[in-house]
Structure formats: C-alpha cells, structure tokens
Amino acid sequence: MSEWNAETADWYAKKYGDYPSNKLGINELEILDNSTIIDIGCGTGEALRHASGKITGGKFIGIDPVPRMIEIANEWTENHDAREQIEYHLGSAENLPVEDGIADYILAFDSIDHWQDIEKGLIEVKRIMQPTGVFAIVKDKSVPGASQAIETLTGELESVGFTVKDKKEISKQEIEFYLVICQLDL
Ligand SMILES: C[S@@+](CC[C@H](N)C(=O)[O-])C[C@H]1O[C@@H](n2cnc3c(N)ncnc32)[C@H](O)[C@@H]1O
C-alpha cells in the first residue's frame, strides 16, 4: 500500500492492528531495562505495548505520519499499564521528531517498504541511535521476491553505515517474516 490516510489507518487497525509479527519480533530481541525504544511506522503501537511488558523502566516512542494512526495508537494504549511510559508522535522516517543519539532500540516493523525515501530514513535512524544501539527490521517473507528484497535492503543498510548482525527467518503463528538486526559500523 502506498497511500496512508485516515481511512487506511482504520482499515489497518481493524484487520492487522495486533499482527503477530509485532509480539514475535519483540520476543526475539534482548531488550535491556531502562532502554529507550523508538518505533518508526508504529501503527497501533502493538510492538511498543508488548515491549513495555518485557522490561523494567524504559521509554517507548511511536512515530507515524498518519494523524488517525496516532489517534488509534493513543486509544489502544490509554488503559495499558505502561501508558505513562509510552508516547506517540506524528512524524515520518525521513524526518524523525526525535533528538540525536537517544535510541537504544529502533524498530521498523513492516514499515520500511512504506517509507517515501529509504536512504533518507536510514540516515535519520543513524542520527537518533546510540552508538551501541540496535535497529530491528521486520519484513514479510511470504510475498513474492522477499528474499531478493532482503538482499537489496542489506545493500542499502551497508551503504549508509550499518552492519547487519543477524538475519533471522521466523515462521510462527501461521506467518513468516525476516527479522534483520543491524548496528552502526564503529
Ligand atoms: C503495514 S503498517 C505497519 C504498522 C506496525 N509497525 C505493525 O507492524 O503493525 C505500515 C505503517 O507505516 C506507516 N508509514 C507510512 N509512511 C511512512 C513513513 N514515510 N515513515 C514512517 N512510517 C510510515 C503507516 O502509516 C503505517 O502505520
């Protein structure tokens, strides 16, 4: 889908708002207590709500360019135990409303294919990352050409200064996806 707006946000939330890759992807990460986690293209905020239950302390920031999606994420989070630690902001991968160097973990779960400009987005990810930060990307493995798309993405990541540390292929709960774990070249 290339067009995200209020209508597609409602459609997405209803059909895929708690898509299993959010929890499964988080479960694969070793997230340390008191981390700052930024979710780019956060959708309903499912990944952040789940992540908040895995650690003590921490700050969770979801970013999405669609105002209706931010509204939905806030609605879905208002009665959550960690609601004081989770915030959502309007913004895009290409222009993240986040200060430099604060993120311990950055998530792009089924979102990178929707960015307008991947190179610009990756440079923004670098800007907001701690030097030892982890960038975790989820990409659907069931679509035609998925394996080639991962190779292309690996090249894009490396060309802006990331090292791909791990590339997992996960098949669970009737879905299959890649989880690509990157860090900065130091
Ligand atoms: C397929 S949904 C995935 C949502 C959520 N991460 C999940 O896995 O359930 C893609 C999300 O990317 C967002 N998006 C679209 N363009 C974007 C951009 N330029 N930067 C960041 N996110 C974007 C959409 O609004 C949507 O919430």
Ligand as a Chemical Component Dictionary entry (heavy atoms), coordinates in Angstrom:
data_LIG
# 
_chem_comp.id                   LIG 
_chem_comp.type                 NON-POLYMER 
_chem_comp.pdbx_formal_charge   0 
_chem_comp.three_letter_code    LIG 
# 
loop_
_chem_comp_atom.comp_id 
_chem_comp_atom.atom_id 
_chem_comp_atom.alt_atom_id 
_chem_comp_atom.type_symbol 
_chem_comp_atom.charge 
_chem_comp_atom.model_Cartn_x 
_chem_comp_atom.model_Cartn_y 
_chem_comp_atom.model_Cartn_z 
_chem_comp_atom.pdbx_ordinal 
LIG C1  C1  C 0  1.992 -2.014 7.429  1  
LIG S1  S1  S 1  1.824 -0.760 8.637  2  
LIG C2  C2  C 0  2.788 -1.461 9.983  3  
LIG C3  C3  C 0  2.391 -0.920 11.323 4  
LIG C4  C4  C 0  3.080 -1.586 12.529 5  
LIG N1  N1  N 0  4.509 -1.342 12.535 6  
LIG C5  C5  C 0  2.818 -3.070 12.549 7  
LIG O1  O1  O 0  3.730 -3.850 12.229 8  
LIG O2  O2  O -1 1.675 -3.452 12.852 9  
LIG C6  C6  C 0  2.889 0.485  7.989  10 
LIG C7  C7  C 0  2.927 1.753  8.815  11 
LIG O3  O3  O 0  3.923 2.633  8.244  12 
LIG C8  C8  C 0  3.432 3.939  8.324  13 
LIG N2  N2  N 0  4.142 4.804  7.353  14 
LIG C9  C9  C 0  3.750 5.193  6.111  15 
LIG N3  N3  N 0  4.661 6.025  5.569  16 
LIG C10 C10 C 0  5.646 6.172  6.483  17 
LIG C11 C11 C 0  6.852 6.943  6.525  18 
LIG N4  N4  N 0  7.237 7.713  5.486  19 
LIG N5  N5  N 0  7.602 6.903  7.647  20 
LIG C12 C12 C 0  7.239 6.131  8.697  21 
LIG N6  N6  N 0  6.108 5.369  8.704  22 
LIG C13 C13 C 0  5.333 5.390  7.626  23 
LIG C14 C14 C 0  1.949 3.791  8.055  24 
LIG O4  O4  O 0  1.195 4.919  8.458  25 
LIG C15 C15 C 0  1.638 2.515  8.841  26 
LIG O5  O5  O 0  1.274 2.794  10.167 27 
# 
loop_
_chem_comp_bond.comp_id 
_chem_comp_bond.atom_id_1 
_chem_comp_bond.atom_id_2 
_chem_comp_bond.value_order 
_chem_comp_bond.pdbx_ordinal 
LIG C1  S1  SING 1  
LIG S1  C2  SING 2  
LIG S1  C6  SING 3  
LIG C2  C3  SING 4  
LIG C3  C4  SING 5  
LIG C4  N1  SING 6  
LIG C4  C5  SING 7  
LIG C5  O1  DOUB 8  
LIG C5  O2  SING 9  
LIG C6  C7  SING 10 
LIG C7  O3  SING 11 
LIG C7  C15 SING 12 
LIG O3  C8  SING 13 
LIG C8  N2  SING 14 
LIG C8  C14 SING 15 
LIG N2  C9  SING 16 
LIG N2  C13 SING 17 
LIG C9  N3  DOUB 18 
LIG N3  C10 SING 19 
LIG C10 C11 SING 20 
LIG C10 C13 DOUB 21 
LIG C11 N4  SING 22 
LIG C11 N5  DOUB 23 
LIG N5  C12 SING 24 
LIG C12 N6  DOUB 25 
LIG N6  C13 SING 26 
LIG C14 O4  SING 27 
LIG C14 C15 SING 28 
LIG C15 O5  SING 29 
# 
